[in-house]
């Protein structure tokens, strides 16, 4: 076609195919590896097989709208949810995942069974729920942290997962790897449960499993069409570069940010922003746009949730040196992109331990991120643990912070004790003791 008087080739891939190609292109499996592929997100819930020649065959339309049904269940409980029919809040999916941990798997009451059946009804169509249609249920506006609310979040989470697992089992004929994509691929509970089934030889979830990976998938599809290659060389740190638009910030004192100095402040109770290099792709903070803190005090969880303006029931994830993960977590496999749940073995890490004893862990090797790995090593020398709280460095409801002026404003607005940029530590005036001030 012609664009601006220039003839060019226009390539388009469907949203669904772009999800599959993103996971395939970024996976560690060589091209030609036969794989299964699960795409589940707000609208799509389908299971595929990808053969050696990259032919993608649909095995089952499992359920349309799994993400919509999941998020709507949270809105049904929440009195503040008043969006029109057919609407959900995307952020509710992560909240429901956190809240489901407050209740073990349970048999439903008759009313709960009827409600779950209504939420999962007509799997062949994308749901267009109106909250008012559920007014007769006792769970309507009962409160997300009520006992009834916690029960429903567990029940709907289990019901959606088991619906998919039941159908997937029918179609898995060989023990091949599984690719997971779509926004539901960010559900660490479901990813871990799929891994534990033993149905698949391996499981890969890209860090940008949600729609943020669709552009990558379309590019991989175009590359496959034009060159025959569907694999990409990539780094999770391929987002925007950090912009140093200011080097001095009112209210902060600046000093060199050695790993030992940063570790000492964290051990003393400081909550620090951490930004260096290019940002992460996908929604998870993986050590380039992070808020770091000590995991040794349960009160740190409460402080961070206040800073993040999040509900108190939501957990904080840990980042752990890859070489010591077996000391603190099980299973001890690497998890560099924070996409699986692992059990916490150590009672000395309360700030990163969720109510059910789990953690959404990021493992970090020296090769992956030398700077943060060195901070973790220095923190271990002081505390005995190469583990830190790690949550995303962003304004509420916005993407990662990528400018030093925005970072300073964020630190002032939310009450961070300081932040680290380009090997410089900026501490709030009131956080610096007299002796430290003299050393600066």
C-alpha positions, 0 to 999 in steps of 0.5 A: 500500500502507499503511505505518504507517497511511499509504497510499503508492505502492511502486515497485520496479525490478529490480537489472539495470534499476537499473544501466541507469537509473543510467548513463542518468540520469547520462550527458551524453546527452539523453533520447531519445538512442538508446544501447547499454547493457552491464551486467556485474558479479558475476552479470550479463553482458548487452548491451542497446539503449535506444531513443528512447522509453526502451524497453530491449531485450535484445540478448544474454545474453553471459555470466552471472557475468563478475565471479565468474569474473574474481575467482575466477581470482585466488583460484585462484592465491592460497594464502590463498584458502580460502572455500567453493564459490561464494564469492569476495572482491570485492577480488580483482577490483581486484587482478587488474586490477593484476596483469594489467598485468605480462604482455603479451597472450600465446598460451596453453599447452595447459594454460592454454587448458584452464583458461581454458575451464573458467573460462568454461564454461557461460556460460548459468549463474552459476558455483558454483566450488569451488577444489578442483575445480581442484587438478590445474592447475599454477596452483592456489596457485602464487602471484599474483606468480609467472610462471604467476600473472601469465600467467593474470591476463592470459589470463583478462582478455583472454578475458572481454573478447574474449568480450564484444566478439565478441558485442557486435560482432554486435549493434551496427548504428548508431554510438550511445553506449554506457552501461557499468554494473555492477561490471566498469565499474570495470575501466579496462582494459576501458573503455579497450579498448571506447573504442578499438574505435571501435564507439561514438560515445561511452562513459559510465561512471558513477562509481558503476557498481557496486552503489552506483549501484543506488539512484540507478538505482531512483530515476531509474526511479521518476522516469521512471515518475511524470514521464516524465523519466529524467535527473538533475542530479548531482554526483559529490560527493553523499556524506555531509558531513564531520563535525568532531567534534573540532578539536584532535588529540593529536600534531598541530600545527594551522596554516592550510592554504593551497594553497602550504603544502600543496604545499610539504609534499607536495613535501618528501615528506609524505603527507597526508590530504585531506578537505573537503565532501561525499564522492564517490559510488562507490568512487573517491577523486576529491579529497574523501576522498583521500590525496595525495603527490608523484608524483616519487619511485618510493619514494612508491608503496611508502610509500603501499601500506604505509600502505594495507596493499595488495600492492606490485604495485598502482598508485597513481592520479594526479590531474592538472589538466585543462588540462595532461593532454596534457603527461603522458598520452595520450589527452588526453581528460578523465577526471574519474571515474578510469575509463579507462587512459591512457599516461604520457608523462613519465618524471618521474612514476614513483610513478603509472606502472604497470609497463605504462606506464599510469595510471588518471588523474583529470583535475581542472578548476578548476570541478570542485574549486577547492581541490584544483585550487589545490594542484595549481597550487601544486605545479606552480609548485614541481615543474613538474608539476600532478600528485599521487598520489591514493588513497582515504582509508579504513580497509582494507576500509571506506568513506571516512572522514567524521569528524575523530576517525576521520581523526586515528586513521587518520593515527596508525595508518597513519603519515600525516604529517598531514591537511587538514580545513576549511582547517586543516593538522594535522601530526605533531609529529615532521614539523614542523621547529624553524623551522616550529614557530616559525612556527606 
